[in-house]
């Protein structure tokens, strides 16, 4: 080791006795300053204007324009300059002969020179550390773990580049050639991961060789053993190559022996790379303060229930949207979407099946608009032409007959889906149309997985009395929130099974978890009301909604629960909205129902309600009744003009006179427009929600520009009604690093310091050392 350190010290002295080391360091610091302090100034301005910046540490260091992200892209330009003369200088000057004839081993020579260059690399990391310190001092509750993870990743990258540069310097006596060759190798390692991705074996090999994406994870705050081992394997491989290269020049061995050494090294590196990248042997460290790169605690608890193989099969239709992200050429990127789940479910096995078939919905047959397919009606010919145009092998795709024998995808519309199978149970994980990112988020993925290990709650919607439909796309109906499979937030994608029951012909299923009575327009007859009463007496949970003008339809049934929809309509004059529109607020008494509802109350979020009746209590005390949503302050309950019972459902609410009229029975105040009913029965808590508005989760409201947190509120309500089963709560703690403890003027001073004073000090120190050396 002593000889290694002596060589390293000598090499460092040579490096710092040249202007290159000082110039590189000064330029590096200036380059860091321009990006980092410019971003900090922009965030300071946004804060001054009242904008919410999000997690500032991530923005400044790991975002698309973050310091570490930018400098990672520039490091490959600096290292060839520093490494090009490590060995080529010795070879060209002839001093290599003295080294080789001295009592120093080849390994010691290589390690000494390598130690010198990674020692200089520490000065670059120290320069980046300056900005890490600035961030730690001036960002409120800075995410220190993320900063340290990024510095560690960048240092590993520097060490890897240094090993490659050292080897390239061993190959030539020309320093410029060594530098250019080093850049060429860096380029290959960065882009090899996108070559020949359509071939399975080649894809796995090039993915291992590719350096892209590995440092990015560490910059983002996630350190994995497979990425660390990748860097160590590449570093050791190139250092061994250096030794083998120098040894081959001294030995008179047969070519086969020399070539065998290289082949053995290659196979050893690939084997170790394969071994250390196995999911079972991969360790993870999420260095971020709120574990933002790890699935939430709720999701981890679900993952623990998977014991054994979880088979995930992606079924991709050539003739459906979103094909490109799952083709073999994009396989590794698609698999990376599942990596965070595979981390906690090592038995997850992923497979892909490709086929062609017309999507059930014509809206998703994009190929029909292709001018090259005009007049072509035969499905096989369409597939042939599409394969040619997309430059994908036609043989990859199964025919409609073959795929139908394998799996029934017609209920899924022959759209892109993943099928999850576990111990004889299966469910579908869908991709979503209309979203910027069609991939399922953590909530949808974990909902699909949880469906495999628990009894799935069934939501039953009543039909037969003109209730809101789960199949219709009309504005008043409920397809968007319930059964629309291509919509992320639909209940069917959040873990629930959906069913419908016509009370005039059917009984409520015994396994119904939640029964939804959505704004019937005809009074329940005695038989229908008895079926509902039976469900309630068994302790069944319910969501009941009505509308102003139809109070008499629901009130006979609600009377048995101890509540009533009050006559009239809740109003608050506002020139911005149509009559009857209210921004309903969450009642303080509802905070403990669900985390979504609690957060809404905390931040003052509201629910957009268009026409609502107040909900009042009667003398029946079987249930505990508490307000859930409250009407806006400054409004009143407006009494509608009297109408015959046969016309009550046709009252035009949008033209209601909004003048307060106490003589007509109008009443000012804040009123509950939704309430919760609870009681203990059969050893469990029965939960019911009664709402005086049915439009707040209708297709019309959910498809318009958002006026309130209706979808978020709805998720909370159904999670409460399902006793916490679904939707999965994947909410994380809010970021704490959302403010800067520095003014614009102070940032300008930091800019002068980092862009001018520190580089000037470095330049002066370098000049003094060079001047003294020249005098000596």
N, C-alpha and C positions, 0 to 999 in steps of 0.2 A: 504493500500500500504506500510505503514511503516513496518509492520510485514513481508511482502513479501520481502522487501529489506534487512531486518535484517537476515532472513533465507538465502537469496542469498549470503550476505556478509559472513556469517558463513560458508556456503558450499564452497565458493571460497577460504576462508582461509584454510579450511581442505584440499582442492584440492592442493593448492600451498604449503602447509606444508608437502606434500608428494613428493617423487622424480618423480612420474608418470607424473605430469603436465609439469615439466621442461624437462624430457626426451622426451616426446611426441613432445614438441615444438622444441627442438633441432633437433631431427630426421626429423621432418616435414620440417624444413628449409633446412637441408642438401639434402633431397630428391628433394625439389623444385630446388635447385641450380644445381644439377646434370643434370636434364632435360633441364631447361631453358637456362643456360649458355652454355651447350653443343650445343643446337640448335642455339644459337646466334653466337657461334664460327663457326659453319658450314655455316651460312648465310654470315658471314664476309668473309670466305674463298671464297664462290661462287661469292661475289661481287668483290673480288680481282682478280678473274679469268675472270671477265667480263660477268658473267651470270646475267640474269634478275631474281630477286627473287620473284617478285610479291608483294602482300600486306604482308609486314613483320609482322605487328601487328597480323594479323590473323594467320600467320604461327607460331609465337612464343607463342601465347596464346590459339588459338582456333583450330588449325589444328589437324591432326591425332596424331601428336607428340607434340602438344602445351601444355604449362604448365597447363592450366586449365583443359584440356581434360584428361591429365594423372592423375592429383591430384584428379579429380572427382572419378576416379577408385580406389583411395587409401583411400578416406575419410571413407569409411565403415569399414576399419580396425582400425581406430583410435577411433571412437566414442564409440564402446562397451567397450573399456578399460576405458574410462572416465566416462561412465554412469553406469557401472555394480554395483557400490557400492552406488549409490544415495539413494536407499531405502532398498536394501538387507542388507546394513551395519547396518541400523537402526533396521531392523527386527532381524538380527542374534545377535546383541549386547543387544537387549531388550530396547534400547532407544526409540523405536517406541511407547512404552506405555506411556512414559513421554510426547512425542509429542502429542499423541492423548488425553491425560488427561489435557494438557495445554489449556489456553484460545485462541487457534489458530484453525482456521477453516481448514478442509482438503484441501479446494481449495487453501488457502494461503500456506500451506505446499508444495503442488505440484508446484504451480507457483513460489515459492521461490527457490526450488531446480532446476526447469526448467530454471529460469532466471540465475542462477549461471552457468549452463552448457553452455547456449548460450552466456553468457558473456565470458566464456573461448573460445567459438567458435570465438569470435571477435579477439582473439589473433592469431588464425590460419589465419583468413582473413587478419589481419595486416601483417602476415608473407608473404602471397601471395601479399599483397599490396606493399611490398618492391620491388618485381619484376615488379609490375605494374609501380612503380615510375622509376625503372631502364629503363623499356621500354619507358616510356614517355620522359625521358631525352635523350636517346640515339638512338631512332628511329626517323628519319626525318618525321615530320607531323604524329606522332603516332595517331592511332585511339583510342582516350580516351574513347569514348562511348562504344566501344566493350569491353575494359578492365573493365569498371565499371559495365557493364551488366553481364560479367562473374563473377565478385566478388559477385554481388547481387544474382545470381543464385546459386553459391556455398554456400553462407551463408544460403539461404533458404533450401538447401539440408542438411547442418549441423543442422539447427534447426529441420528439420523433423527427421533426424536420432536421435537427442537428445530426442525428444518426444517419439519415439519408444523405445529407450534404457531405458528411465525412466520408462515406463510402464512395460517392461520386468523385470526391477529391483524390481518392486512391486510384482511380481508373485512368487519370490523365496527368500530364505534366503542365497542362495549360490551365491557368486559373479561370479564365473566361469560359473555356469549354466546360469546366467543372460546374461553374455557376449556371450556365445554360442547361446543362444536363440535369442538374438538381431541380431547376424549374420544371423541366419536362417530366421528371418523376412525380413531382408534386401534382402536376396537372393530371397525370394518369391516375393517381390515387384519389383525386377529387372527383373525377368523372367516370371512373371504371364502373361505378355502381349503376350507371344508366345504360351500360352496353349489354346487348344480347340477353335482355331480361325475359324474353319469351321462352327461353329454354331453362327448365327447372334446375339442372345441375349447374349450368353456367351462372344462373342467377344467384344461387347460394354462394358460389365461389366469389363472384365479383362483389357481392354484398359484403362478404368478410373483408375483401381487400380494400373496399372503399373507405376512405377516411371521412367522407361527408356525413354529417348528421351526428357524429359522436361527440365532438366538442360542443355542438349546439345544445345537446341535452345537459351537459355540465354547466354551460353558461346559463341555461334556464333554471338550474338548481338541482338537477337529478344526476346523481353519480351511480353508475352501475358497474359491477365487477367485470362484465363482459367488455365494456368500453375501456376500462382501465387495463385489463389483460390484453386487449387489442393493441393498445399503445406499447405496452411492455414487450409483446411478441414482436411487433414491427421494429422496435428499438433494438432488441437483442438480435434479431435476424440480420439487420444491417451491420451491427457491430461485428457479428460473427463473419459476415461477408467480407468485411474489411480485413479481418485476421486471415481468412482463407485466401484472399487476394494477395496479401503480402507473403503468406507462406508458400503459395504456388510459385512465386518468383524465386524462392530460395531452394525449393526442393526439385529433385529430378524424379518425379513420380509419373507413372503412366497417366495419359489423359483420362482413361476410364476411372482411375482412382480420384483424380481431381473433380471430374464431373459427378462422381458418386457422392462426394461430400456435399455438393450443392443440391443434388436431388434429395439427399437425406435431410438437409436443412429445410428444404421446401416442404417436404412431407411432415416433418416435425412441427413446423410453424402452422400448417393447415390443420393438423390433428389437434394441437393445443387450442387453436382458434375455435374449432368445432366443439371441443370439449368444454371450453370456458363459456361458450355462448348458449349452452343448454339451459332451458328455463329452470330446471330443477336445481342447477348449480349457480344460478345467477342471483347475486345479492344487490339490493337497492338501498340507496340513501337519499331521501328527499330532504335536501338542505334548506328548503324554503321555510319561512317562519310559520305559515299556516298550512303546510303540507299540500300545497296547491297542485303538485304533480302526482299525487297519490289519491286513489279513490277514497271517498269519505268513510267514516267509521260505520255508518249504516250499511254501506256497500260491502265493506269488509266482513261484517257479520253475516251477510247473505252468502258471500263467497265461501265462508267456512263450512256452510252446509253442503257444499259440493264435494263429495267424497268419491273419487273415481273419475272415469272419463266423461267429459262433456264434449260431445261432438257438435261442431259448428260447421254447417255446410252452406256455402253461398251459392245461390242459384241465379245465374246471370243470363238474361235474355238478350240476344243480339238485336232484336227489334224493339227493345224498350229503352227508355232514357237511363242515364247514369251507368252506361256500360264501361266506359273508359277507366274509371277508378279501380275496377276489379279484374281487368284483363291481366294475363300473365306478366305483361311488361310493367304493370304497376303493382304487382303482387306484394312486394316488400313494403311499399307505402301503405297498402291496405292492411297488411298484417300489423303494422305499427299502431294502427287505430285500436287493435285488440290487446296490445302488449300490456297496458296497465291493468287489464283484467286477468290476463294470463299470469301475471306476477303473483296473484293471489289464488289462481285456479290452475295449478301446474298440469292438471289432467285435461286441459282444453286442447282439443285437436281440431285443426282447421282444414277444410277441404273446399274445393271449388268445382261446380258443375256448370257447363255452358250449353245453351240450347237456343233454338229459335222458334218463336210462336207469336201470333198476333196478340198484343195486349187486349184484354177484354174491353177496356174503355178506349174508344176511338181517339179521345183527347191525347193519349199517350203513344199514338202511332206516328211518331215523328217522320218515319221513313216515307209516309204517304205524301209528304210535301217535297220529296226529293224529285227534281225534274228528270233525273236519270231513270226513274222507276215508273214513269208515266205509261199506263197501258199494261203494266206487268201485274198480273193477279195471282199467278201461281206462287205459293209460299216458298217452294224450293228455289225457284228462280230469283225471288226477292232476296233470299238468304245468300245465294251465290253472288249476286251483284253487290249486296251490302258488304260481304266479306272482302270482295275485291276493292271496293272503295275505301274500306277501313284498313286495308292491308293486314288482315288477320286471316289465319288459316281456317278455311271452311270446315276442315276435318275436326276442328276443336269443338264444334257445336253439334249437339244431339238434335235429331229431328223431333217434331211434335209428338209422334207416336212413341219414340223412345223415352222422352221426358215424362209423358203421361203415365207410362208403365212404372216409372221410378218414383214419382211423387205427384200428388194432386196440387197443382199450383193455380188452378182456375179461380178458387176463392180469393187468391192474392192478386188476381188480375194479370198474371204472368208478368209481374213487375219484379224488379230487383229485390230479393229478400235473403235473409239468412235463416236457416232452420236449426234450432237448438234441440238436441236430443240427449236425454239423461235418464238412465234406468227405466226405459220403456215409455217415458213421457216426452212430449215434444211441444214446441211452440215456435212462433215466427218472430223474428226481429226484423223490422222493416226499414227501408230507406224512404225519405220523405220528399215529396214533390213540392216545389215552390219555395223551399228554403235555400238560403245561400249555401249552406252545408247540408247535404242530404243525409249525412251519417247520423246514427242514433247517438244521443248524448248518454252520459252515465246513468241518468234516471231511467231512460228507456231500456238500456242494456241490462241494468240490474233488475228492472221490473220483469223482463223476459226470463232472466235466470231464476228469479224468485218464484215465478209461476211453476217452475219444475220441481220445487221442493215444498210448496205449501198448498193448502186448499185455496183455489182461486175464487175470490169473491165475485158473485154474479149480480150485476145490476139489471133489474127488470123494469122496463118502461111499459106503462099501461097504454093500451090502445082500445079503440071501440067507441070512445066518447069524444072523438075529435081532439085527442091530446096531441101535444107536439110530437112530430114523427122523428125517428132516428134514421130514416132512410131518405127523407126528402131534402132537397137543397133549397127549398123555399125559405125566405127570411125568417118566418116565425118558428121554423122547426129546429131540431137539435142534432142534425147529422155531424156538424163540425166538432161538437164537444163529445160525441159518443162513439160513432161507428166508422168515421171516415179514416180508412187505414193509411192513407197517404199524408195524414196530418199528425204531426208530432204529439200535440197535446190532447188528442182524442183519448177518451177513457180506454178504448181498446188497445192503445199503444202504451198506456200507463199501468197495465197489469190486469185490468178487469175483463171479465166475460160479459157480453151484452146480450140480453134477450128481451123479447116483447111478449105481452100477455093481453089477450082480449078477455076482460072479465065476464063478458056475456057468454063466452063459450069455454073458457079455460079457468082452471084454478091457479092461484099463485104458487109457483114451484116451491117445494119444501126447502130447496137449497138456495133460495133467493136471499142474498145478503142485504141488498138495498132495493126498495121498490120506489120508483119515481112516478109521481102523479103530476104530470106537467100540463097544467092549464086545460082541464076538460071544459067543454062548452055545453055539455048535457049532464043533467043531474044523475047520479048513480041510482039505479033502482035498488029495491030492498035486497035482492040476491047479490048484486055487485058490492053493496055496502057491507054486507055480512062477510064476504070474502076478505075485504080490507080489514074489517074488525078482527077476523080470525088471525090474520097476519100480525096485527098489532098485539093481540092477546098472547101470541107466541113469543113476543119480544122482538119482532122484526123492525129493522131500521128503515126510515123513509125520508124522501125529499118530496115535499108537496109545494106546488107553486100555482098561483092564480093571477088574475088580472082585475083591475078596477072595472066595474060594470058587470062582473060575473060572480059577485060575492055569493049570491044565492045558490050557485052551482056547487060550491065546495063547503059552504057553511054547515049544511046538515051533517056532513061527515066530520068536519072539524069540531063540531059541537061535542062529539064523543072524546076529543082530545083535550078540551078545555080552552080552546082558542077560537077566534073568529076573524075573518077579514072584515074590517070596518067599512061602512058605507063611505063612498067618496073616493077622491084621488089626491094623493100627496103632491103638492106643487110648491114651487118657489120661483117667482118671476126672475127671468134672466133673458136679456135680449139676445144672448149668444146662442141659445138653444130653443128647441121647440117646447111648447107648453107641456108640463108634466115631467120634464127631464130633471133628475136629481143626482147629485154626486153624494151617494150614501156613504156614511162613515161607519167604521167598525166600532161596536160598542165596547167600552172598557171592560165590561163583564165577560167578554168573549175571548179574552187574551189567552186563557189556558186551553182553549179548544184545540188549536193547531199552531205550529210554528209559522206557517204562512200568514195566518190571521193575526198573530202576535206582531209579526214584522210590519204588516200593513198598518196596524194601529200605532206602532212606534214611529213610523215615518209619515203618518198622516195620509196614507194612500186611500183612495176611495173606489167605490164600485159604481159604474155608470148604470143608472136605472131610468128607463123611459116608461113612465106611467106605472105607479105602484099604489096599492092599497095598504093602509095601516093594518097591523095585526094586533088585536087586543085579546085579553084573557077573559074567561068566564069563571064561574064559581067552581068548576070542576078542578079538583086539586090532585088528580092522579099523577100528573107530571109536574116536574119542576120547570117552569118557563122562564127563560132569560132572553133579553134582547140580543140580537146578532148584528143587525144593520139598523142604523138610525137615519132618519131623514135630515135634510140640511136645516141648520138654524135659520130663522127668518122666514120660514115657509109655513104652510098651514094645510089642513085637511079640507079640501074643497068638496062640497057636496054636489053631486051630479043632479041634473034635473030628473024628475021622476019619469020613469019609463015603464010601460007594461012589462011584466015578467017575460013575455015572449020576445020582447025586443031588447032585453037587457044586454044581450051579447053584441048588439050592434051599435052601442053608444060610441060616438066619435070623440075620442079623448083628446085628439090634437086640436080641437077647436073649443075646448072648454074655456069658459070665461074665467080669467084669473083674478078678477076683482074680489077682494075679501068681502064676504057678506055674512055677518054674524046672525042676521035674522033668518037666513036660509040654513043655518046650522054649521057654517064654516067654523073651524076651531084652529087657532094658532098654537104653535109649539113644535117640539121635536117628537116624532113618533117612531116606534119600531116598525120597520117594513119587512123584517125577517127576524124570526125567533128560533131558539133551540128548545126542544122538549126532551127531558131525560127522566128516567126512573130505573130503579133496580128491579129486575124481574128474571126469574129462572137462573139466578146466580150471575147475571151479567147486566151491564148497563145498556138500556135501550135508548137509542138516539134518533131523534126526528128533527128535521128542519122544515119550518113552514115559512114561505116567502110570499109577500103580496105582489110580486112581480115575476113574470115568467120569461121576459125578454132579455134579461141580463146575460144569459148563456145561449141565446138563440143564434142561428146562423147569421142573421143580419147584424147583430151587435158584435160578434166575434170576427166578422169579416171586414168591418169598417175600421177606419183609423182609430187607434186605441183612445178611448175617452176615460178609461179607468182600469184598474187592475182586476178586471172580471175573470180572466182565465186563471190568474194566480189565486184569487179568492175561491174559485170553483174547485181548484186542486185541493185547497185546504179543507173545504167542506166535505169532499168525497173521501179524503184521507181520514177525517174525523168519523164519518159515517161507516167506514170500513174498519174502524178500530185500529187505525194506523198501518194497515196492510199496504195500501197503494193510494196515491202515487208514492214512489220512493223519494224521501227527502234527501237530496244531495247538496243542500245549501252549506256553504262554508262560512267561517267567520269573515266578517268584513276586513278588507285590508286596512292596516293601521298606518302604513307609510303613505299618507295622502296629503302631506303638507311639507313645506320647505321652511326652515328656520334661517332664511337668508333673503336679503333684499336684492333688487336689480343692481343697485350701486355696489353692493358687496360682491356680486357675481362678476361685475366689471373689474373689480380689484383682483379677484381670483384669476380672471382672464389675463390681466397684465402679469401676474405672478407666474402663471403656468406657460403662457405663450412667449413671455419676454425674459423675465428675471431668471427663472430656473434654467432655461436653455442657455442664457448668456453665461451663467455661472459654470455650467458644464463646458461650454466652449472655452472660457477663460482657463478653467482647470486643465483642460486638454492641451491648450496652447502652452501653458507654463511647463507641463510635464514634457511635452515635445521639445520645448526650448532648452530645458535642462539636459535632456538626453543628448541633444545635438551638441551642446557645449562640452558634455562629458566625452 
